[in-house]
């Protein structure tokens, strides 16, 4: 039977099995003897990947750029289905829900080993000129003023947007750098650190990873490397 779970460690009793559906794939976990777990990824009734995990515990977490294997996706391109006009000096927090890859991790004490990545369906787009812009994961999105529900396979990006110009600006897209992004769990919802979007003009903006959680009681993902304080910025020059 396929069941629904949230992010975190899975509870699989000895000699029992568990099946989950993530991004159209079926994930099977079988606790063989209380000391090892057989893991399989199945798509269209065919086993795509299978391995034996010599350990008692496995966990599912959002899989970010910092711990993927063989991936080179450093930016996320979000385009609003309906642009928002910001008056001079206006600021607003927006929440944007997107699909996210899910990592299957073997767990021993506080050590996490990446076993598999369940990729979400994704498109790519170029921001800027073809010869000098950037290629990024691309989603059309509907921003919300309140934190939306987001289960396994989804993540919410938290944007603090400010119009720092003397003119009205129509905000329709944002480029988010992913390489150093912190990810948190809050009430079983995966959320980004605060992403500050400072609108300078209709063509330019600074996107800053603020190095802080949107909620004081949010739990930073244990699978990510602990990073020193950082100030990561991307300057948008081809329109906002």
WOHUWO-V452708 format. One record per residue. N is the residue number from 1. RES is the residue in one small letter. OMEGA is omega in radians with two decimals (NA if undefined). NEAR is the number of other C-alpha atoms within 10 Angstrom. D_FIRST is the distance of its C-alpha to the first C-alpha in Angstrom with 2 decimals. Layout:
BEGIN
n=N res=RES omega=OMEGA near=NEAR d_first=D_FIRST
n=N res=RES omega=OMEGA near=NEAR d_first=D_FIRST
END
This chain:
BEGIN
n=1 res=x omega=3.11 near=6 d_first=0.00
n=2 res=x omega=-3.12 near=11 d_first=3.81
n=3 res=x omega=3.12 near=8 d_first=6.35
n=4 res=x omega=3.08 near=10 d_first=10.10
n=5 res=x omega=3.06 near=14 d_first=12.69
n=6 res=x omega=3.10 near=17 d_first=16.39
n=7 res=x omega=3.09 near=19 d_first=18.76
n=8 res=x omega=-3.12 near=18 d_first=19.84
n=9 res=x omega=3.11 near=16 d_first=18.90
n=10 res=x omega=3.09 near=14 d_first=15.38
n=11 res=x omega=3.14 near=14 d_first=15.13
n=12 res=x omega=-3.11 near=18 d_first=13.69
n=13 res=x omega=3.12 near=14 d_first=15.31
n=14 res=x omega=3.13 near=15 d_first=17.15
n=15 res=x omega=3.07 near=11 d_first=15.54
n=16 res=x omega=3.12 near=14 d_first=12.00
n=17 res=x omega=-3.11 near=17 d_first=9.45
n=18 res=x omega=3.08 near=17 d_first=7.62
n=19 res=x omega=3.13 near=17 d_first=6.28
n=20 res=x omega=3.03 near=17 d_first=8.31
n=21 res=x omega=3.12 near=18 d_first=10.12
n=22 res=x omega=3.11 near=18 d_first=13.87
n=23 res=x omega=3.09 near=17 d_first=16.66
n=24 res=x omega=3.08 near=14 d_first=14.96
n=25 res=x omega=3.03 near=18 d_first=13.79
n=26 res=x omega=3.09 near=20 d_first=10.48
n=27 res=x omega=-3.13 near=21 d_first=11.19
n=28 res=x omega=3.10 near=18 d_first=10.14
n=29 res=x omega=3.12 near=22 d_first=11.84
n=30 res=x omega=3.08 near=21 d_first=12.84
n=31 res=x omega=-2.96 near=22 d_first=15.50
n=32 res=x omega=-3.05 near=17 d_first=17.81
n=33 res=x omega=-3.09 near=12 d_first=20.61
n=34 res=x omega=-3.11 near=16 d_first=20.73
n=35 res=x omega=-3.14 near=12 d_first=22.98
n=36 res=x omega=-3.08 near=16 d_first=21.05
n=37 res=x omega=3.03 near=26 d_first=17.73
n=38 res=x omega=-3.10 near=16 d_first=16.75
n=39 res=x omega=3.09 near=23 d_first=15.58
n=40 res=x omega=2.98 near=19 d_first=14.76
n=41 res=x omega=-3.02 near=23 d_first=14.91
n=42 res=x omega=3.08 near=17 d_first=13.87
n=43 res=x omega=-3.11 near=14 d_first=15.46
n=44 res=x omega=3.07 near=9 d_first=15.83
n=45 res=x omega=3.08 near=9 d_first=14.23
n=46 res=x omega=3.12 near=10 d_first=16.89
n=47 res=x omega=3.13 near=13 d_first=16.88
n=48 res=x omega=-3.07 near=11 d_first=19.27
n=49 res=x omega=3.12 near=12 d_first=19.60
n=50 res=x omega=3.12 near=16 d_first=18.89
n=51 res=x omega=3.08 near=12 d_first=20.67
n=52 res=x omega=3.14 near=14 d_first=21.06
n=53 res=x omega=-3.13 near=20 d_first=21.64
n=54 res=x omega=-3.14 near=14 d_first=24.24
n=55 res=x omega=-3.04 near=15 d_first=23.46
n=56 res=x omega=-2.92 near=19 d_first=21.39
n=57 res=x omega=3.00 near=21 d_first=20.28
n=58 res=x omega=-3.11 near=23 d_first=18.80
n=59 res=x omega=3.08 near=20 d_first=18.96
n=60 res=x omega=3.12 near=23 d_first=18.39
n=61 res=x omega=3.00 near=26 d_first=21.52
n=62 res=x omega=-3.10 near=26 d_first=23.29
n=63 res=x omega=-3.07 near=23 d_first=25.09
n=64 res=x omega=-3.09 near=21 d_first=28.71
n=65 res=x omega=-3.03 near=20 d_first=31.70
n=66 res=x omega=-3.10 near=18 d_first=33.04
n=67 res=x omega=3.05 near=15 d_first=30.43
n=68 res=x omega=3.12 near=15 d_first=29.31
n=69 res=x omega=3.03 near=10 d_first=30.18
n=70 res=x omega=3.13 near=7 d_first=32.63
n=71 res=x omega=3.13 near=9 d_first=32.40
n=72 res=x omega=-3.11 near=11 d_first=35.49
n=73 res=x omega=-3.01 near=17 d_first=34.41
n=74 res=x omega=-3.07 near=17 d_first=36.68
n=75 res=x omega=3.06 near=18 d_first=36.74
n=76 res=x omega=-3.10 near=18 d_first=34.66
n=77 res=x omega=-3.14 near=21 d_first=36.35
n=78 res=x omega=3.10 near=22 d_first=35.40
n=79 res=x omega=3.14 near=19 d_first=37.20
n=80 res=x omega=3.08 near=16 d_first=37.33
n=81 res=x omega=3.09 near=13 d_first=36.86
n=82 res=x omega=-3.13 near=13 d_first=39.65
n=83 res=x omega=3.12 near=15 d_first=42.31
n=84 res=x omega=3.13 near=13 d_first=43.61
n=85 res=x omega=-3.12 near=13 d_first=47.37
n=86 res=x omega=3.04 near=20 d_first=48.46
n=87 res=x omega=3.10 near=16 d_first=51.91
n=88 res=x omega=3.10 near=15 d_first=54.09
n=89 res=x omega=-3.09 near=13 d_first=53.07
n=90 res=x omega=3.04 near=13 d_first=49.84
n=91 res=x omega=-3.07 near=16 d_first=46.74
n=92 res=x omega=3.03 near=12 d_first=43.16
n=93 res=x omega=3.10 near=17 d_first=39.72
n=94 res=x omega=3.09 near=18 d_first=36.95
n=95 res=x omega=-3.10 near=19 d_first=33.19
n=96 res=x omega=-3.14 near=20 d_first=31.51
n=97 res=x omega=-3.13 near=21 d_first=27.75
n=98 res=x omega=2.96 near=18 d_first=26.70
n=99 res=x omega=3.11 near=19 d_first=23.80
n=100 res=x omega=3.04 near=22 d_first=23.90
n=101 res=x omega=-3.14 near=22 d_first=22.75
n=102 res=x omega=3.11 near=22 d_first=20.33
n=103 res=x omega=3.00 near=24 d_first=21.32
n=104 res=x omega=-3.03 near=22 d_first=19.34
n=105 res=x omega=2.91 near=23 d_first=21.76
n=106 res=x omega=-3.02 near=21 d_first=22.51
n=107 res=x omega=2.97 near=19 d_first=24.21
n=108 res=x omega=-3.05 near=13 d_first=27.13
n=109 res=x omega=3.13 near=6 d_first=29.28
n=110 res=x omega=-3.13 near=7 d_first=30.18
n=111 res=x omega=-3.11 near=10 d_first=29.77
n=112 res=x omega=3.09 near=17 d_first=27.07
n=113 res=x omega=-3.11 near=15 d_first=26.66
n=114 res=x omega=-3.11 near=18 d_first=25.11
n=115 res=x omega=-3.05 near=16 d_first=22.72
n=116 res=x omega=3.08 near=21 d_first=21.41
n=117 res=x omega=3.07 near=18 d_first=21.83
n=118 res=x omega=-3.01 near=21 d_first=19.45
n=119 res=x omega=3.05 near=17 d_first=22.12
n=120 res=x omega=3.04 near=17 d_first=22.24
n=121 res=x omega=-3.00 near=10 d_first=24.06
n=122 res=x omega=2.98 near=11 d_first=27.70
n=123 res=x omega=3.11 near=11 d_first=31.24
n=124 res=x omega=3.10 near=13 d_first=34.48
n=125 res=x omega=3.10 near=16 d_first=37.85
n=126 res=x omega=3.00 near=15 d_first=41.28
n=127 res=x omega=-3.12 near=20 d_first=42.92
n=128 res=x omega=-3.13 near=14 d_first=46.67
n=129 res=x omega=-3.11 near=9 d_first=48.85
n=130 res=x omega=-3.05 near=10 d_first=47.36
n=131 res=x omega=-3.08 near=7 d_first=49.56
n=132 res=x omega=3.13 near=9 d_first=49.30
n=133 res=x omega=-3.13 near=13 d_first=46.17
n=134 res=x omega=3.06 near=15 d_first=42.77
n=135 res=x omega=-3.05 near=17 d_first=39.54
n=136 res=x omega=2.96 near=21 d_first=36.54
n=137 res=x omega=-2.96 near=17 d_first=32.95
n=138 res=x omega=3.07 near=19 d_first=33.39
n=139 res=x omega=2.91 near=19 d_first=31.65
n=140 res=x omega=-2.94 near=14 d_first=33.05
n=141 res=x omega=3.04 near=16 d_first=32.28
n=142 res=x omega=-3.13 near=16 d_first=33.00
n=143 res=x omega=3.13 near=24 d_first=34.31
n=144 res=x omega=3.13 near=13 d_first=33.88
n=145 res=x omega=3.11 near=10 d_first=36.17
n=146 res=x omega=3.14 near=10 d_first=33.48
n=147 res=x omega=-3.13 near=16 d_first=30.53
n=148 res=x omega=3.00 near=14 d_first=27.52
n=149 res=x omega=-3.11 near=13 d_first=23.93
n=150 res=x omega=-3.09 near=17 d_first=22.23
n=151 res=x omega=-3.12 near=16 d_first=18.70
n=152 res=x omega=-3.09 near=24 d_first=17.13
n=153 res=x omega=3.11 near=24 d_first=18.95
n=154 res=x omega=3.12 near=20 d_first=21.95
n=155 res=x omega=-3.14 near=24 d_first=25.23
n=156 res=x omega=3.06 near=25 d_first=28.30
n=157 res=x omega=-3.05 near=21 d_first=31.81
n=158 res=x omega=-3.06 near=22 d_first=34.51
n=159 res=x omega=2.96 near=24 d_first=37.85
n=160 res=x omega=-3.01 near=19 d_first=41.18
n=161 res=x omega=3.14 near=20 d_first=43.49
n=162 res=x omega=3.02 near=20 d_first=47.27
n=163 res=x omega=-3.08 near=25 d_first=50.00
n=164 res=x omega=-3.14 near=20 d_first=52.73
n=165 res=x omega=3.11 near=17 d_first=55.16
n=166 res=x omega=-3.07 near=11 d_first=57.87
n=167 res=x omega=2.97 near=14 d_first=56.31
n=168 res=x omega=3.13 near=16 d_first=53.39
n=169 res=x omega=3.07 near=21 d_first=50.51
n=170 res=x omega=-3.08 near=18 d_first=47.76
n=171 res=x omega=-3.07 near=22 d_first=44.62
n=172 res=x omega=-3.10 near=17 d_first=42.17
n=173 res=x omega=3.12 near=20 d_first=40.58
n=174 res=x omega=3.05 near=20 d_first=40.09
n=175 res=x omega=-3.09 near=23 d_first=39.65
n=176 res=x omega=3.05 near=26 d_first=37.82
n=177 res=x omega=-3.04 near=21 d_first=38.47
n=178 res=x omega=-2.92 near=17 d_first=35.32
n=179 res=x omega=-3.09 near=15 d_first=36.82
n=180 res=x omega=-3.03 near=18 d_first=37.65
n=181 res=x omega=3.00 near=22 d_first=35.31
n=182 res=x omega=3.12 near=23 d_first=33.90
n=183 res=x omega=-3.06 near=26 d_first=30.39
n=184 res=x omega=2.92 near=25 d_first=29.38
n=185 res=x omega=3.09 near=21 d_first=26.57
n=186 res=x omega=-3.08 near=15 d_first=27.63
n=187 res=x omega=3.12 near=11 d_first=25.40
n=188 res=x omega=3.07 near=17 d_first=22.33
n=189 res=x omega=3.08 near=19 d_first=23.88
n=190 res=x omega=-3.11 near=28 d_first=25.17
n=191 res=x omega=3.09 near=28 d_first=28.84
n=192 res=x omega=2.89 near=23 d_first=31.79
n=193 res=x omega=3.13 near=22 d_first=35.08
n=194 res=x omega=3.08 near=22 d_first=37.70
n=195 res=x omega=-3.14 near=26 d_first=38.92
n=196 res=x omega=3.10 near=20 d_first=42.49
n=197 res=x omega=-3.08 near=28 d_first=43.67
n=198 res=x omega=-3.12 near=20 d_first=47.46
n=199 res=x omega=-3.12 near=25 d_first=48.83
n=200 res=x omega=3.13 near=19 d_first=52.31
n=201 res=x omega=3.12 near=19 d_first=53.09
n=202 res=x omega=-3.13 near=18 d_first=51.50
n=203 res=x omega=-3.00 near=14 d_first=51.08
n=204 res=x omega=3.07 near=15 d_first=50.46
n=205 res=x omega=3.00 near=26 d_first=48.20
n=206 res=x omega=3.12 near=17 d_first=47.30
n=207 res=x omega=-2.98 near=23 d_first=43.65
n=208 res=x omega=2.96 near=20 d_first=43.50
n=209 res=x omega=-2.92 near=24 d_first=40.69
n=210 res=x omega=3.08 near=20 d_first=41.97
n=211 res=x omega=3.08 near=19 d_first=40.54
n=212 res=x omega=-3.14 near=14 d_first=39.30
n=213 res=x omega=3.06 near=21 d_first=36.16
n=214 res=x omega=-3.10 near=19 d_first=35.95
n=215 res=x omega=-3.05 near=13 d_first=35.21
n=216 res=x omega=-3.10 near=8 d_first=36.95
n=217 res=x omega=3.08 near=11 d_first=33.92
n=218 res=x omega=-3.05 near=18 d_first=31.57
n=219 res=x omega=-3.14 near=16 d_first=30.12
n=220 res=x omega=-3.10 near=18 d_first=30.98
n=221 res=x omega=-3.13 near=17 d_first=28.30
n=222 res=x omega=-3.08 near=14 d_first=28.95
n=223 res=x omega=-3.12 near=23 d_first=28.15
n=224 res=x omega=3.09 near=18 d_first=31.17
n=225 res=x omega=3.11 near=11 d_first=34.65
n=226 res=x omega=-3.03 near=10 d_first=36.94
n=227 res=x omega=3.01 near=10 d_first=39.59
n=228 res=x omega=3.09 near=7 d_first=43.14
n=229 res=x omega=-3.06 near=9 d_first=44.20
n=230 res=x omega=3.11 near=11 d_first=44.36
n=231 res=x omega=-3.04 near=10 d_first=45.54
n=232 res=x omega=-3.08 near=16 d_first=43.73
n=233 res=x omega=2.95 near=16 d_first=45.18
n=234 res=x omega=-3.13 near=15 d_first=44.85
n=235 res=x omega=3.08 near=14 d_first=47.69
n=236 res=x omega=-3.06 near=22 d_first=46.88
n=237 res=x omega=-3.06 near=16 d_first=49.96
n=238 res=x omega=3.05 near=13 d_first=48.90
n=239 res=x omega=3.10 near=16 d_first=48.11
n=240 res=x omega=NA near=20 d_first=45.83
END
